[in-house]
Amino acid sequence: MDFGKLACSGGTPVLMEPIRDGWHQITDLEKQAVMDLMDHGVLSVSKGGIVGEFEEECAQFIGTRFGLACCNGTSTLHSAYVAVGVGPGTEVIVPAYTWHATVTPILHCSATPVFAEIDPATLCLDPADVERRITERTRAITVVQVWGNVPDMDRFRDLADRHGLALIEDASHAHGATWQGKRIGSFGDIGCFSMQGGKAVSGGELGMVVTDSAELFDRMLLLGHFGRIDEGQAGPTFPGIGDMSLGAKYRAHPYAIAVARCGLSRLAELNRLRTRNYAILNDVLRGVKGIQTVDPIPGAERAGYLEFKFLVQPELLGGTRDEFAQACQAENAPVNVDRYSDLNFTYGLLHLAPLYNGFDRGDMGGCFHDPERPELRNGLGYKQGDLPVTEDICSRMIGTPAFADVPEDTVERVGLAMRKVAHHMNQGKK
């Protein structure tokens, strides 16, 4: 195949203009749903109504007994940690490769996050490494189905059960994904979903937490949903506390729920398009020297996505991932260095982020470190090289947007642009 000169060297770009995705999160459907609430004077719903309906719909979709709408994904994770008993003297095993909201609520519980390696095949937690890090302090394991990837959830469920630990799922990227035909979010004691503006099902700022446990549901009600304790399912979980509960307010806005309900109704089509387009890219790139595809493992059905991910192998490619991404961008292919490990975009991998290393959390007020472990108030002691697998994978990761309503031939041309750049780098022409 004659790829021609690279666009960054004066050649013709593979794509003549930037890609515009025809999938829109806000359509007439969402506008009408919000207007209907406005027309009826609805500004806030404490319980029941559209809130209760959406909670039931999400629980039914995931396959759990209970759903609880929250104001965002971070609040769902905080609710989950509180419900399973994360507190002073306890640890939660988490990946360092995730958005900070997976981990920061652990600090708000005065507990300690323990970072574990990810599996190169899934980009999710490596269960073998997780088991090595379990101690008498461990209270929970949090599996993040990052970018819609799905690990062996049966293995994590077995691991948690054998050690008497809570299993929490951060499924914020994986709306509609399954393992062995069962929905992600239903394997853990609690499943947490962000429905922030970029997610597959979005309310702008919204979250949903699901569980089969009546007691855990009640505990989450008590934390962030005052005025709803009469909905408790496990009987008098905390008799005598009264309607105030613990007084926090993690209530979701009804307009956000109205938008998200429309998104849930369109989720199957969004996932179908994104799965098709990711497969097109992987097929075009499979076997290209220096580029490694990330495919679903047997039994996994990915969904949600947020972004499509690939790995470069610089020693085979003949250049760095930054050089590769920049050359692809010149071809009008929207290829970027992975945002979770790019210090120009975020704080990089969490085990090396300032909040966990060298920042005195004890001077902030509140409860951002474990009072039983004062030696950790200035950081957890991680350093470069402590998670060699994670650090290596993330230093080589690139991504594209999770294309939805984009013509198949356009998606294929994105892959061809990446092939073109790889070909020239293989030949030593940058």
Secondary structure, DSSP 8 states (H G I E B T S, - for coil): ----S-GGGT---SSSS-------SS-HHHHHHHHHHHHTT----SSSHHHHHHHHHHHHHHT-SEEEEESSHHHHHHHHHHHTT--TT-EEEEESSS-GGGTHHHHHTT-EEEEE-B-TTTSSB-HHHHHHT--TTEEEEEEE-GGG----HHHHHHHHHHHT-EEEEE-TT-TT-EETTEETTSSSSEEEEE-BTTSSS--BS-EEEEES-HHHHHHHHHHHBTT-GGG-SSS-SSTT--TTTT--B----HHHHHHHHHHHHHHHHHHHHHHHHHHHHHHHHTT-TTEEE----TTEE----SEEEEEE-HHHHTS-HHHHHHHHHHTT---EE-GGG-TTTS--SGGGSGGGBT--GGGSSTT-S-TT-GGGTTB----TTSSHHHHHHHHSEEEEE---SS-HHHHHHHHHHHHHHHHHHHTT--
